[in-house]
Amino acid sequence: MSKKLPETEYQKTFSGKFSRWLSGENDPYLDHIEMKPQKKAMSAEAIRKKREKSKEKGVKKSFDLEKNTELKLFRGGYKIFSVLFCLALIFVLLTGVSGMPPFGQMDNPANNEVSQRYIESGLQETGAVNIVTGMILDYRAFDTLGESHVLFIATCAVLILLRLDKESQQKKFEANDRGFEPENDVILQTVTKILMPAIVIFGIYVVLCGHLGPGGGFSGGAVIGAGLILYLNAFGFEDTERFFKQSTYKKMSFGALACYALAKSYSFYTGANHIESMIPLGTPGAILSSGLILILNICVGIVVAGTMYTFFVMFRKGGY
């Protein structure tokens, strides 16, 4: 049988302290927590000066070439990498040139067999009367696909760098949109109404007849893009964006590039595996001929026209 402790000793045990804490007689945190006086609040001017001083100190540290070790290492590594890259590029170019036949030798080929193949068999193999179009959109279609993607990527880069995120900035630029052009110039608007349909129709004609004669997607798209820019300068962004917005350009460019990639992927697959293509070349000289070249010309024209107009808009006011 346990012995009952005296009250004074019981109060010192854990059970005694816990019972007094439950009853509220004793607070274990009372007089055991260090209390510090609250600091006096800084004024708004003092806070501003402190932030400016901290910012100035950070900027000074970032651009201090003598003490900023990270910046010195980056610049030194950048110079070394640049030199190594140039040397590697020179080596690759010299290696490629060394494989060329010496200039002026008697046994050098008088003509390139590739260009001879284009001239002699281009019409039969591509169905395009225009040899240049057959070469660009058939023999070298993969290269043309890369060029179209370069235009699209360049436009995306400009959109990222020059875009206006704040709605207030967009409204400000749109309010000053016509600050550098005539306000409702009757002559310019009348001439644009007359020429705009002709420009667009001519651009479409150049695109559609690129496999029959001079023209194609690049030149026809440039004509259509110039027409859109003319309409924009005459009537402003508000009227132009009723039918051609940023979302319109993105959808058209993505659809054109996807169609181009799918069409040529089919041609690459059939050609690499020596499978006869199911797409007929048609009658040379007819508008519906030359296999996929007509479709590819349309895709390239859409990308070029949209890229020209988008570049102009982005460098003009930023927001789009």
KAMO-V391267 format. One record per pair of residues at least 6 apart in sequence whose C-alpha atoms are under 8 Angstrom apart, sorted by sequence separation. I is the first residue (numbers start at 0). J is the second residue. D is the distance in Angstrom with one decimal. If there is no record, write none. Layout:
I;J;D
I;J;D
This chain:
9;15;5.6
10;16;6.1
19;25;5.5
20;26;6.1
60;66;7.5
61;67;6.5
64;70;6.9
65;71;8.0
101;107;7.9
121;127;7.3
122;128;6.0
127;133;5.5
134;140;7.7
163;169;6.2
208;214;6.8
209;215;3.8
269;275;6.5
270;276;8.0
281;287;6.7
282;288;5.7
283;289;6.9
287;293;7.5
312;318;7.9
313;319;6.6
20;27;7.5
60;67;6.5
64;71;6.4
100;107;6.8
126;133;7.7
135;142;7.9
136;143;6.8
208;215;6.8
209;216;7.1
231;238;7.9
269;276;6.2
281;288;4.3
282;289;7.8
312;319;6.8
122;130;7.2
125;133;5.9
135;143;6.5
205;213;7.8
206;214;6.4
207;215;7.0
231;239;5.9
280;288;5.4
281;289;6.1
16;25;7.6
61;70;7.7
121;130;6.3
205;214;5.1
206;215;4.5
230;239;7.1
279;288;7.9
280;289;4.6
281;290;6.8
205;215;5.8
206;216;4.9
266;276;7.3
279;289;7.8
280;290;4.3
122;133;7.9
205;216;7.5
206;217;7.9
279;290;5.7
118;130;6.9
121;133;6.7
125;137;6.8
206;218;7.4
278;290;6.0
117;130;7.0
121;134;7.7
205;218;7.1
206;219;4.8
278;291;7.6
205;219;4.9
206;220;7.1
204;219;7.5
202;218;7.9
203;219;6.3
117;134;6.9
202;219;4.4
201;219;7.8
202;220;6.5
202;221;7.8
202;222;5.1
203;223;7.6
201;222;7.7
202;223;5.2
199;222;7.2
198;222;6.8
199;223;5.3
198;223;6.6
199;226;6.4
198;226;5.9
262;291;7.2
195;226;6.0
262;295;8.0
195;229;7.8
195;230;7.1
259;294;7.9
259;295;5.8
191;229;7.0
191;230;6.3
259;298;6.4
258;298;7.3
191;233;6.9
255;297;8.0
256;298;6.7
255;298;4.6
256;299;7.9
255;299;7.2
188;233;5.2
187;233;5.9
188;234;6.8
255;301;6.7
256;302;7.7
255;302;6.8
184;233;7.3
252;301;6.7
183;233;7.6
251;301;6.9
252;302;5.2
183;234;7.4
251;302;7.5
180;232;7.4
252;305;7.3
248;305;5.9
177;235;6.9
176;235;7.3
176;236;7.6
248;309;7.9
173;236;7.9
245;309;7.8
211;284;6.0
211;285;7.8
245;319;6.1
211;286;7.5
244;319;7.4
132;209;6.6
133;210;7.0
132;210;5.7
208;286;6.8
207;286;7.5
210;289;7.1
216;295;7.8
217;296;7.9
220;299;7.3
221;300;7.6
224;303;7.3
225;304;7.8
129;209;7.2
216;296;4.4
220;300;4.0
224;304;4.1
228;308;6.0
129;210;5.2
215;296;5.8
216;297;6.0
219;300;6.0
220;301;6.2
223;304;5.7
224;305;6.5
227;308;6.5
128;210;6.0
129;211;5.3
210;292;7.0
216;298;7.2
217;299;6.3
218;300;7.7
220;302;7.4
221;303;6.2
222;304;7.5
224;306;7.8
225;307;7.5
127;210;5.0
128;211;5.0
129;212;5.2
132;215;7.0
210;293;6.9
216;299;4.8
217;300;5.7
220;303;5.0
221;304;5.5
224;307;5.5
225;308;7.4
228;311;7.4
127;211;6.4
128;212;6.9
129;213;7.0
209;293;7.6
216;300;4.0
220;304;4.3
224;308;5.5
208;293;8.0
215;300;7.5
216;301;7.7
207;293;6.4
217;303;6.2
221;307;7.1
209;296;7.1
216;303;7.6
207;296;7.1
206;296;6.0
207;297;7.0
206;297;6.2
206;300;6.4
151;252;7.3
148;256;7.4
147;256;7.4
144;256;7.8
144;259;7.2
144;260;7.2
141;263;7.6
140;263;7.3
176;316;7.4
173;316;7.9
172;316;6.3
172;318;7.6
169;318;5.8
151;302;7.2
162;313;7.5
147;299;6.7
150;302;7.6
154;306;6.3
161;313;6.4
150;303;7.4
157;310;7.4
161;314;7.5
126;280;5.3
163;317;6.3
125;280;6.8
126;281;6.9
128;283;6.3
137;292;7.0
147;302;6.9
151;306;7.0
154;309;7.1
158;313;6.9
162;317;5.3
163;318;5.0
126;282;7.3
127;283;6.3
128;284;6.3
136;292;6.0
147;303;7.8
150;306;6.7
154;310;6.7
157;313;7.1
161;317;4.9
162;318;5.1
126;283;5.5
127;284;7.6
161;318;7.2
162;319;7.2
133;292;7.4
136;295;7.0
158;317;7.9
132;292;7.9
136;296;7.8
122;283;7.6
127;288;7.3
126;288;6.5
127;289;4.9
126;289;4.0
125;289;5.6
126;290;6.9
125;290;7.1
127;292;7.8
